[in-house]
Amino acid sequence: MRLLYVHLFLDICFSIGANGQSTASKWNETRGDVYAGINASTSRYCGDLSERYQLAHLQLGSGIEGHIRYRFEEQWCFISDIGLYHIRGDQHYTKNAANQLSFSATNFSANLGVQWDFRSVDGNDQNILYAIATLGVTSVNPTTTLNGSIYSLPAFRTEGVSYASWAIQAGYGLGFPFTLSPSAQLRLQGKYTHVFSDRLDDVSTNYVDKTASTDLEKQLADKRVGNQLTPNAIGAARGNPTKNDGYFLLTLQLIYKFRRQKS
């Protein structure tokens, strides 16, 4: 699925680029340039409650971030992003539809990283494809809806364990800029983020014994209970603990240059 997203992103970039470079005034970059902007994204969750090749039901979310970039070399920048992203997943669209688990989450995210341009920007006013790599943190607060009410799942220990409300994450991606003016660019960027946690969706291991739990706790741990269906057996697989969760962001980034190259 990640390779599919990369191919789709590159197709979009090159098809737009084939229509010609921007006719706006020349864009120049040099060491010491500082940029700030905003990211508006479409998100796609990848985890136990998603189907890798289920393209008919992508279950897209959204994201919004503030962005800062500092160029320190001809082909290198430091970058930082901070904001929120929303993701969701539902087993109704997977091979495990009978289990009926679902979640949604609006998480905080903060990342630091680097940008590498495929060509030097020194004296080059062309739009240049670039790659990014980031390391950061994300909040982990999956919720689900049951009988019209929304519940925060970590408090209910659905698999009998507590887990951290924060996780480290690492991302990588590609981007392509389109010049709007000497001090503004619009960028199309695709990025996949690995989260070092399998609890982004509250689903990881097995169904556990909930005999002594409340009716609400039983229904949140196994949605089949609330629908008067045969519960999953204790110890049956609820998720896949060998693979952590992640998410993909397809982003439109608008940036403004605060320091222009001296003529």
N, C-alpha and C positions, 0 to 999 in steps of 0.2 A: 504493500500500500504506500509506503514512504517513497519508493521509486516511482510509482504512478504519479504522486503529487509533484515530484521533481520534474518529470517529463512534461506534465501539464503546465507547470510554471514556466519552464524554458520555452515551450511552444508559444505561450502568451507573449513572453518577452521578445522573442525573435520575430514573431508575426507583426508586433507593433513596430519594432525597430525597422522592419523591412519596408514600412510605409514612409520611411524617411526620418532623419533626425529633426529635432525641434528647430523651428525657425526663430525661436526666441533669441535674445541677445546672448553673447558668449558667456559660458560658465567656466571659471577658472578656479583651481584649488592650489594651495601651497601649504607648506609646513606652518603650523600655528593657527590655521583656520579653525574656528569654533562654530558649531551648528546646533540649533535646537529645533524640535519639531513635535509632531503628534502622529501616533500610529492608530489607524482604524482597521480592525481585522475581522475576518471570518475565521472561526475556530472549528476544528474537527478532533474530537476525542478518540483515542486509541487505547483500548483496554479490554477487560473481561466482559463488558456489556456492549461491545461493538463487534461488528463483523467486518473483517479486514477488506473484503471485496464486495461489500453490500453498497453499491453505488446508487441504488434506487432510494435509499433512506440514509443519507449522510448524517442526519441529525446535527446540523450545524449550529454553532453558537456565535459569540461575538467577543471582541476585545477592544480595549482602549488603553493607550500608554502615552506617557511623555518620553521624549527621546533627546539625548545629548550626544554629540559626536565631536571628537577632537582629532585633527590630522597631525600625526607626528613624523610621518615619513611619506615619500612619494606614493607608496602603495599600501600604507598602513594607517589605520585610525583606531583610537580607543572609542568604544561605544557603550552607552548605558541606556536602559529602558526600565520604566517603573509604571505599573498600572494594574488593571484588572482584566480578567478573561472569564468568559462563561462557557462551560461545557456541559454536555448531557449525553446520556446513553440509556437504551432500553432494550432488554433482551427480546422484546416482541419481534425485533428485526434480526434475530440471530438464530443459530441452530438450537439454542437453549431456550426458545420462546416459552416453553411450558413452565419454566421457573418464574417468569414474570417479574424479575428484579429490574429496577430502574433507578436512576439518580440524576441529579443536576447539581452544579456547583458554580458559584461565582468566587474565584480565588484571586488573592493578591499575588503579584509577581514582581520581582526585582532582579535585574540581570546586568552583569558587566561583561565586556568581551572585546573582541577585535574585529575589524573589517579589513579584508585584503582585496585590493583591486587587481583585476586580471592584467591591466596595463598601468604604467606609470601615469599619474595625473599631471606631472610636471610639463607645462606648456601645452597640455592637451585639453581641448574644449569639447571632445567627443563624449557621448554618454558611454560609460564603461561598466560592464558586468562586474559584480563583486560577490565575494563570499564572506559569511560571518560565522563566528563561533562565540558562544556565550556560556557563562557559568553564573548561577543565581539561586534564588530560593523561591518557593511558592507555598502559600497556605494550602492546607488540606482540610476541606470542610464539606464533604458530600451530604446532600439532603435528598429526601424522597417524599413523594406525595402519597398519602394513604387516606382514603375516605374524605378527600377534599382538604385535608390538613397537611402542612409541610413540617417534616421532622428532620432535625440535624442528626445524622446517623452515628457519629463517633460516640456520643453519650450512651447509646444503647448497646454497644459492644456486641454487634450482631454475630460475630464469629468467636465470641468469648474472650477477646483480647482488646486491650487499649492500644492506640497508636498515636504517633506524634501528629500535632496539628500543623507542622511545618516540614518541608522536605527540600533537599538540594536538587537542583535540576541543571541539565546541560543541553544546549541547543546548537544547531547548525543549519545553515541555509544559504540561499542565493538571492541577489537583488539586482534590479536594473533601474537606473535613474532616467528621468525625462526632464530636461531643463525648462523651467517656466520663465525665468528672468535671471539676471546676473547674480541674484542673491536668493533664489528660491528654486527648489526642485520637488518633483513628485516622483516617488519611488515605489515600484512594485516589488514586493519581497515575500519569499516563501521560507518558512522556518519550521523545522521539527524539533520538539523539545522532549528529551528523555527525563522523566521524573524518577528520582531514586527512592521510590515508594510504590507499592502495589495497592495502596489504599486510596488513591485519588477518587475511586468510585465506590469505596467501602466493600469491595469484593476481592477476595484473595485466596482463601484456603477452602475449608469444608463447612458443611452444616453441623452445628453443635447441639448438644442436648439443652433444650429450653423448657424442660418439663416444669421447673420451679419458677419460670418467668411469668410475667404478666401477659395477658392476651395481646396487648399492644406490642410488647417486645417480641413475641412469637411471630406476629404478622409482619413486623419490620425485618426480621431475620429470614423469613420464608413467606413470600407473598402468596404462595399457594394456600396457606392456612386461612388467610382472610377471604379467599375465594371458594372456601369449602371444598377444596381439592385435597387429595392425599398428600400429606407433607413429604418433603424429601427425607430420606433416611439419614440418621445421625452418621456423620463421617463421609457422606456423599460429597462429591466435588461441588463447591460453590463458585470457585474461581480457579485460576492457574497461578500458583505462587512462584513459578519459575520465571515469569515475565513481569517486569514492572510496567506501569502505565505511562502514557505520554499524550501529547497533543500537537496538532499542526495548526499554524497560523498563516493565512494568506493575507498580506497586509498592504494597504496603501499608506505610504508615509510621506507627509508633507514637511519639508525642512526649510529652515531659513538660516542664511549665513550671517553671523554677527561680525565677522572680521573678513574684509575683502582683501584679495591680493593687491599689493601696492604696484602701481604702474611705473 
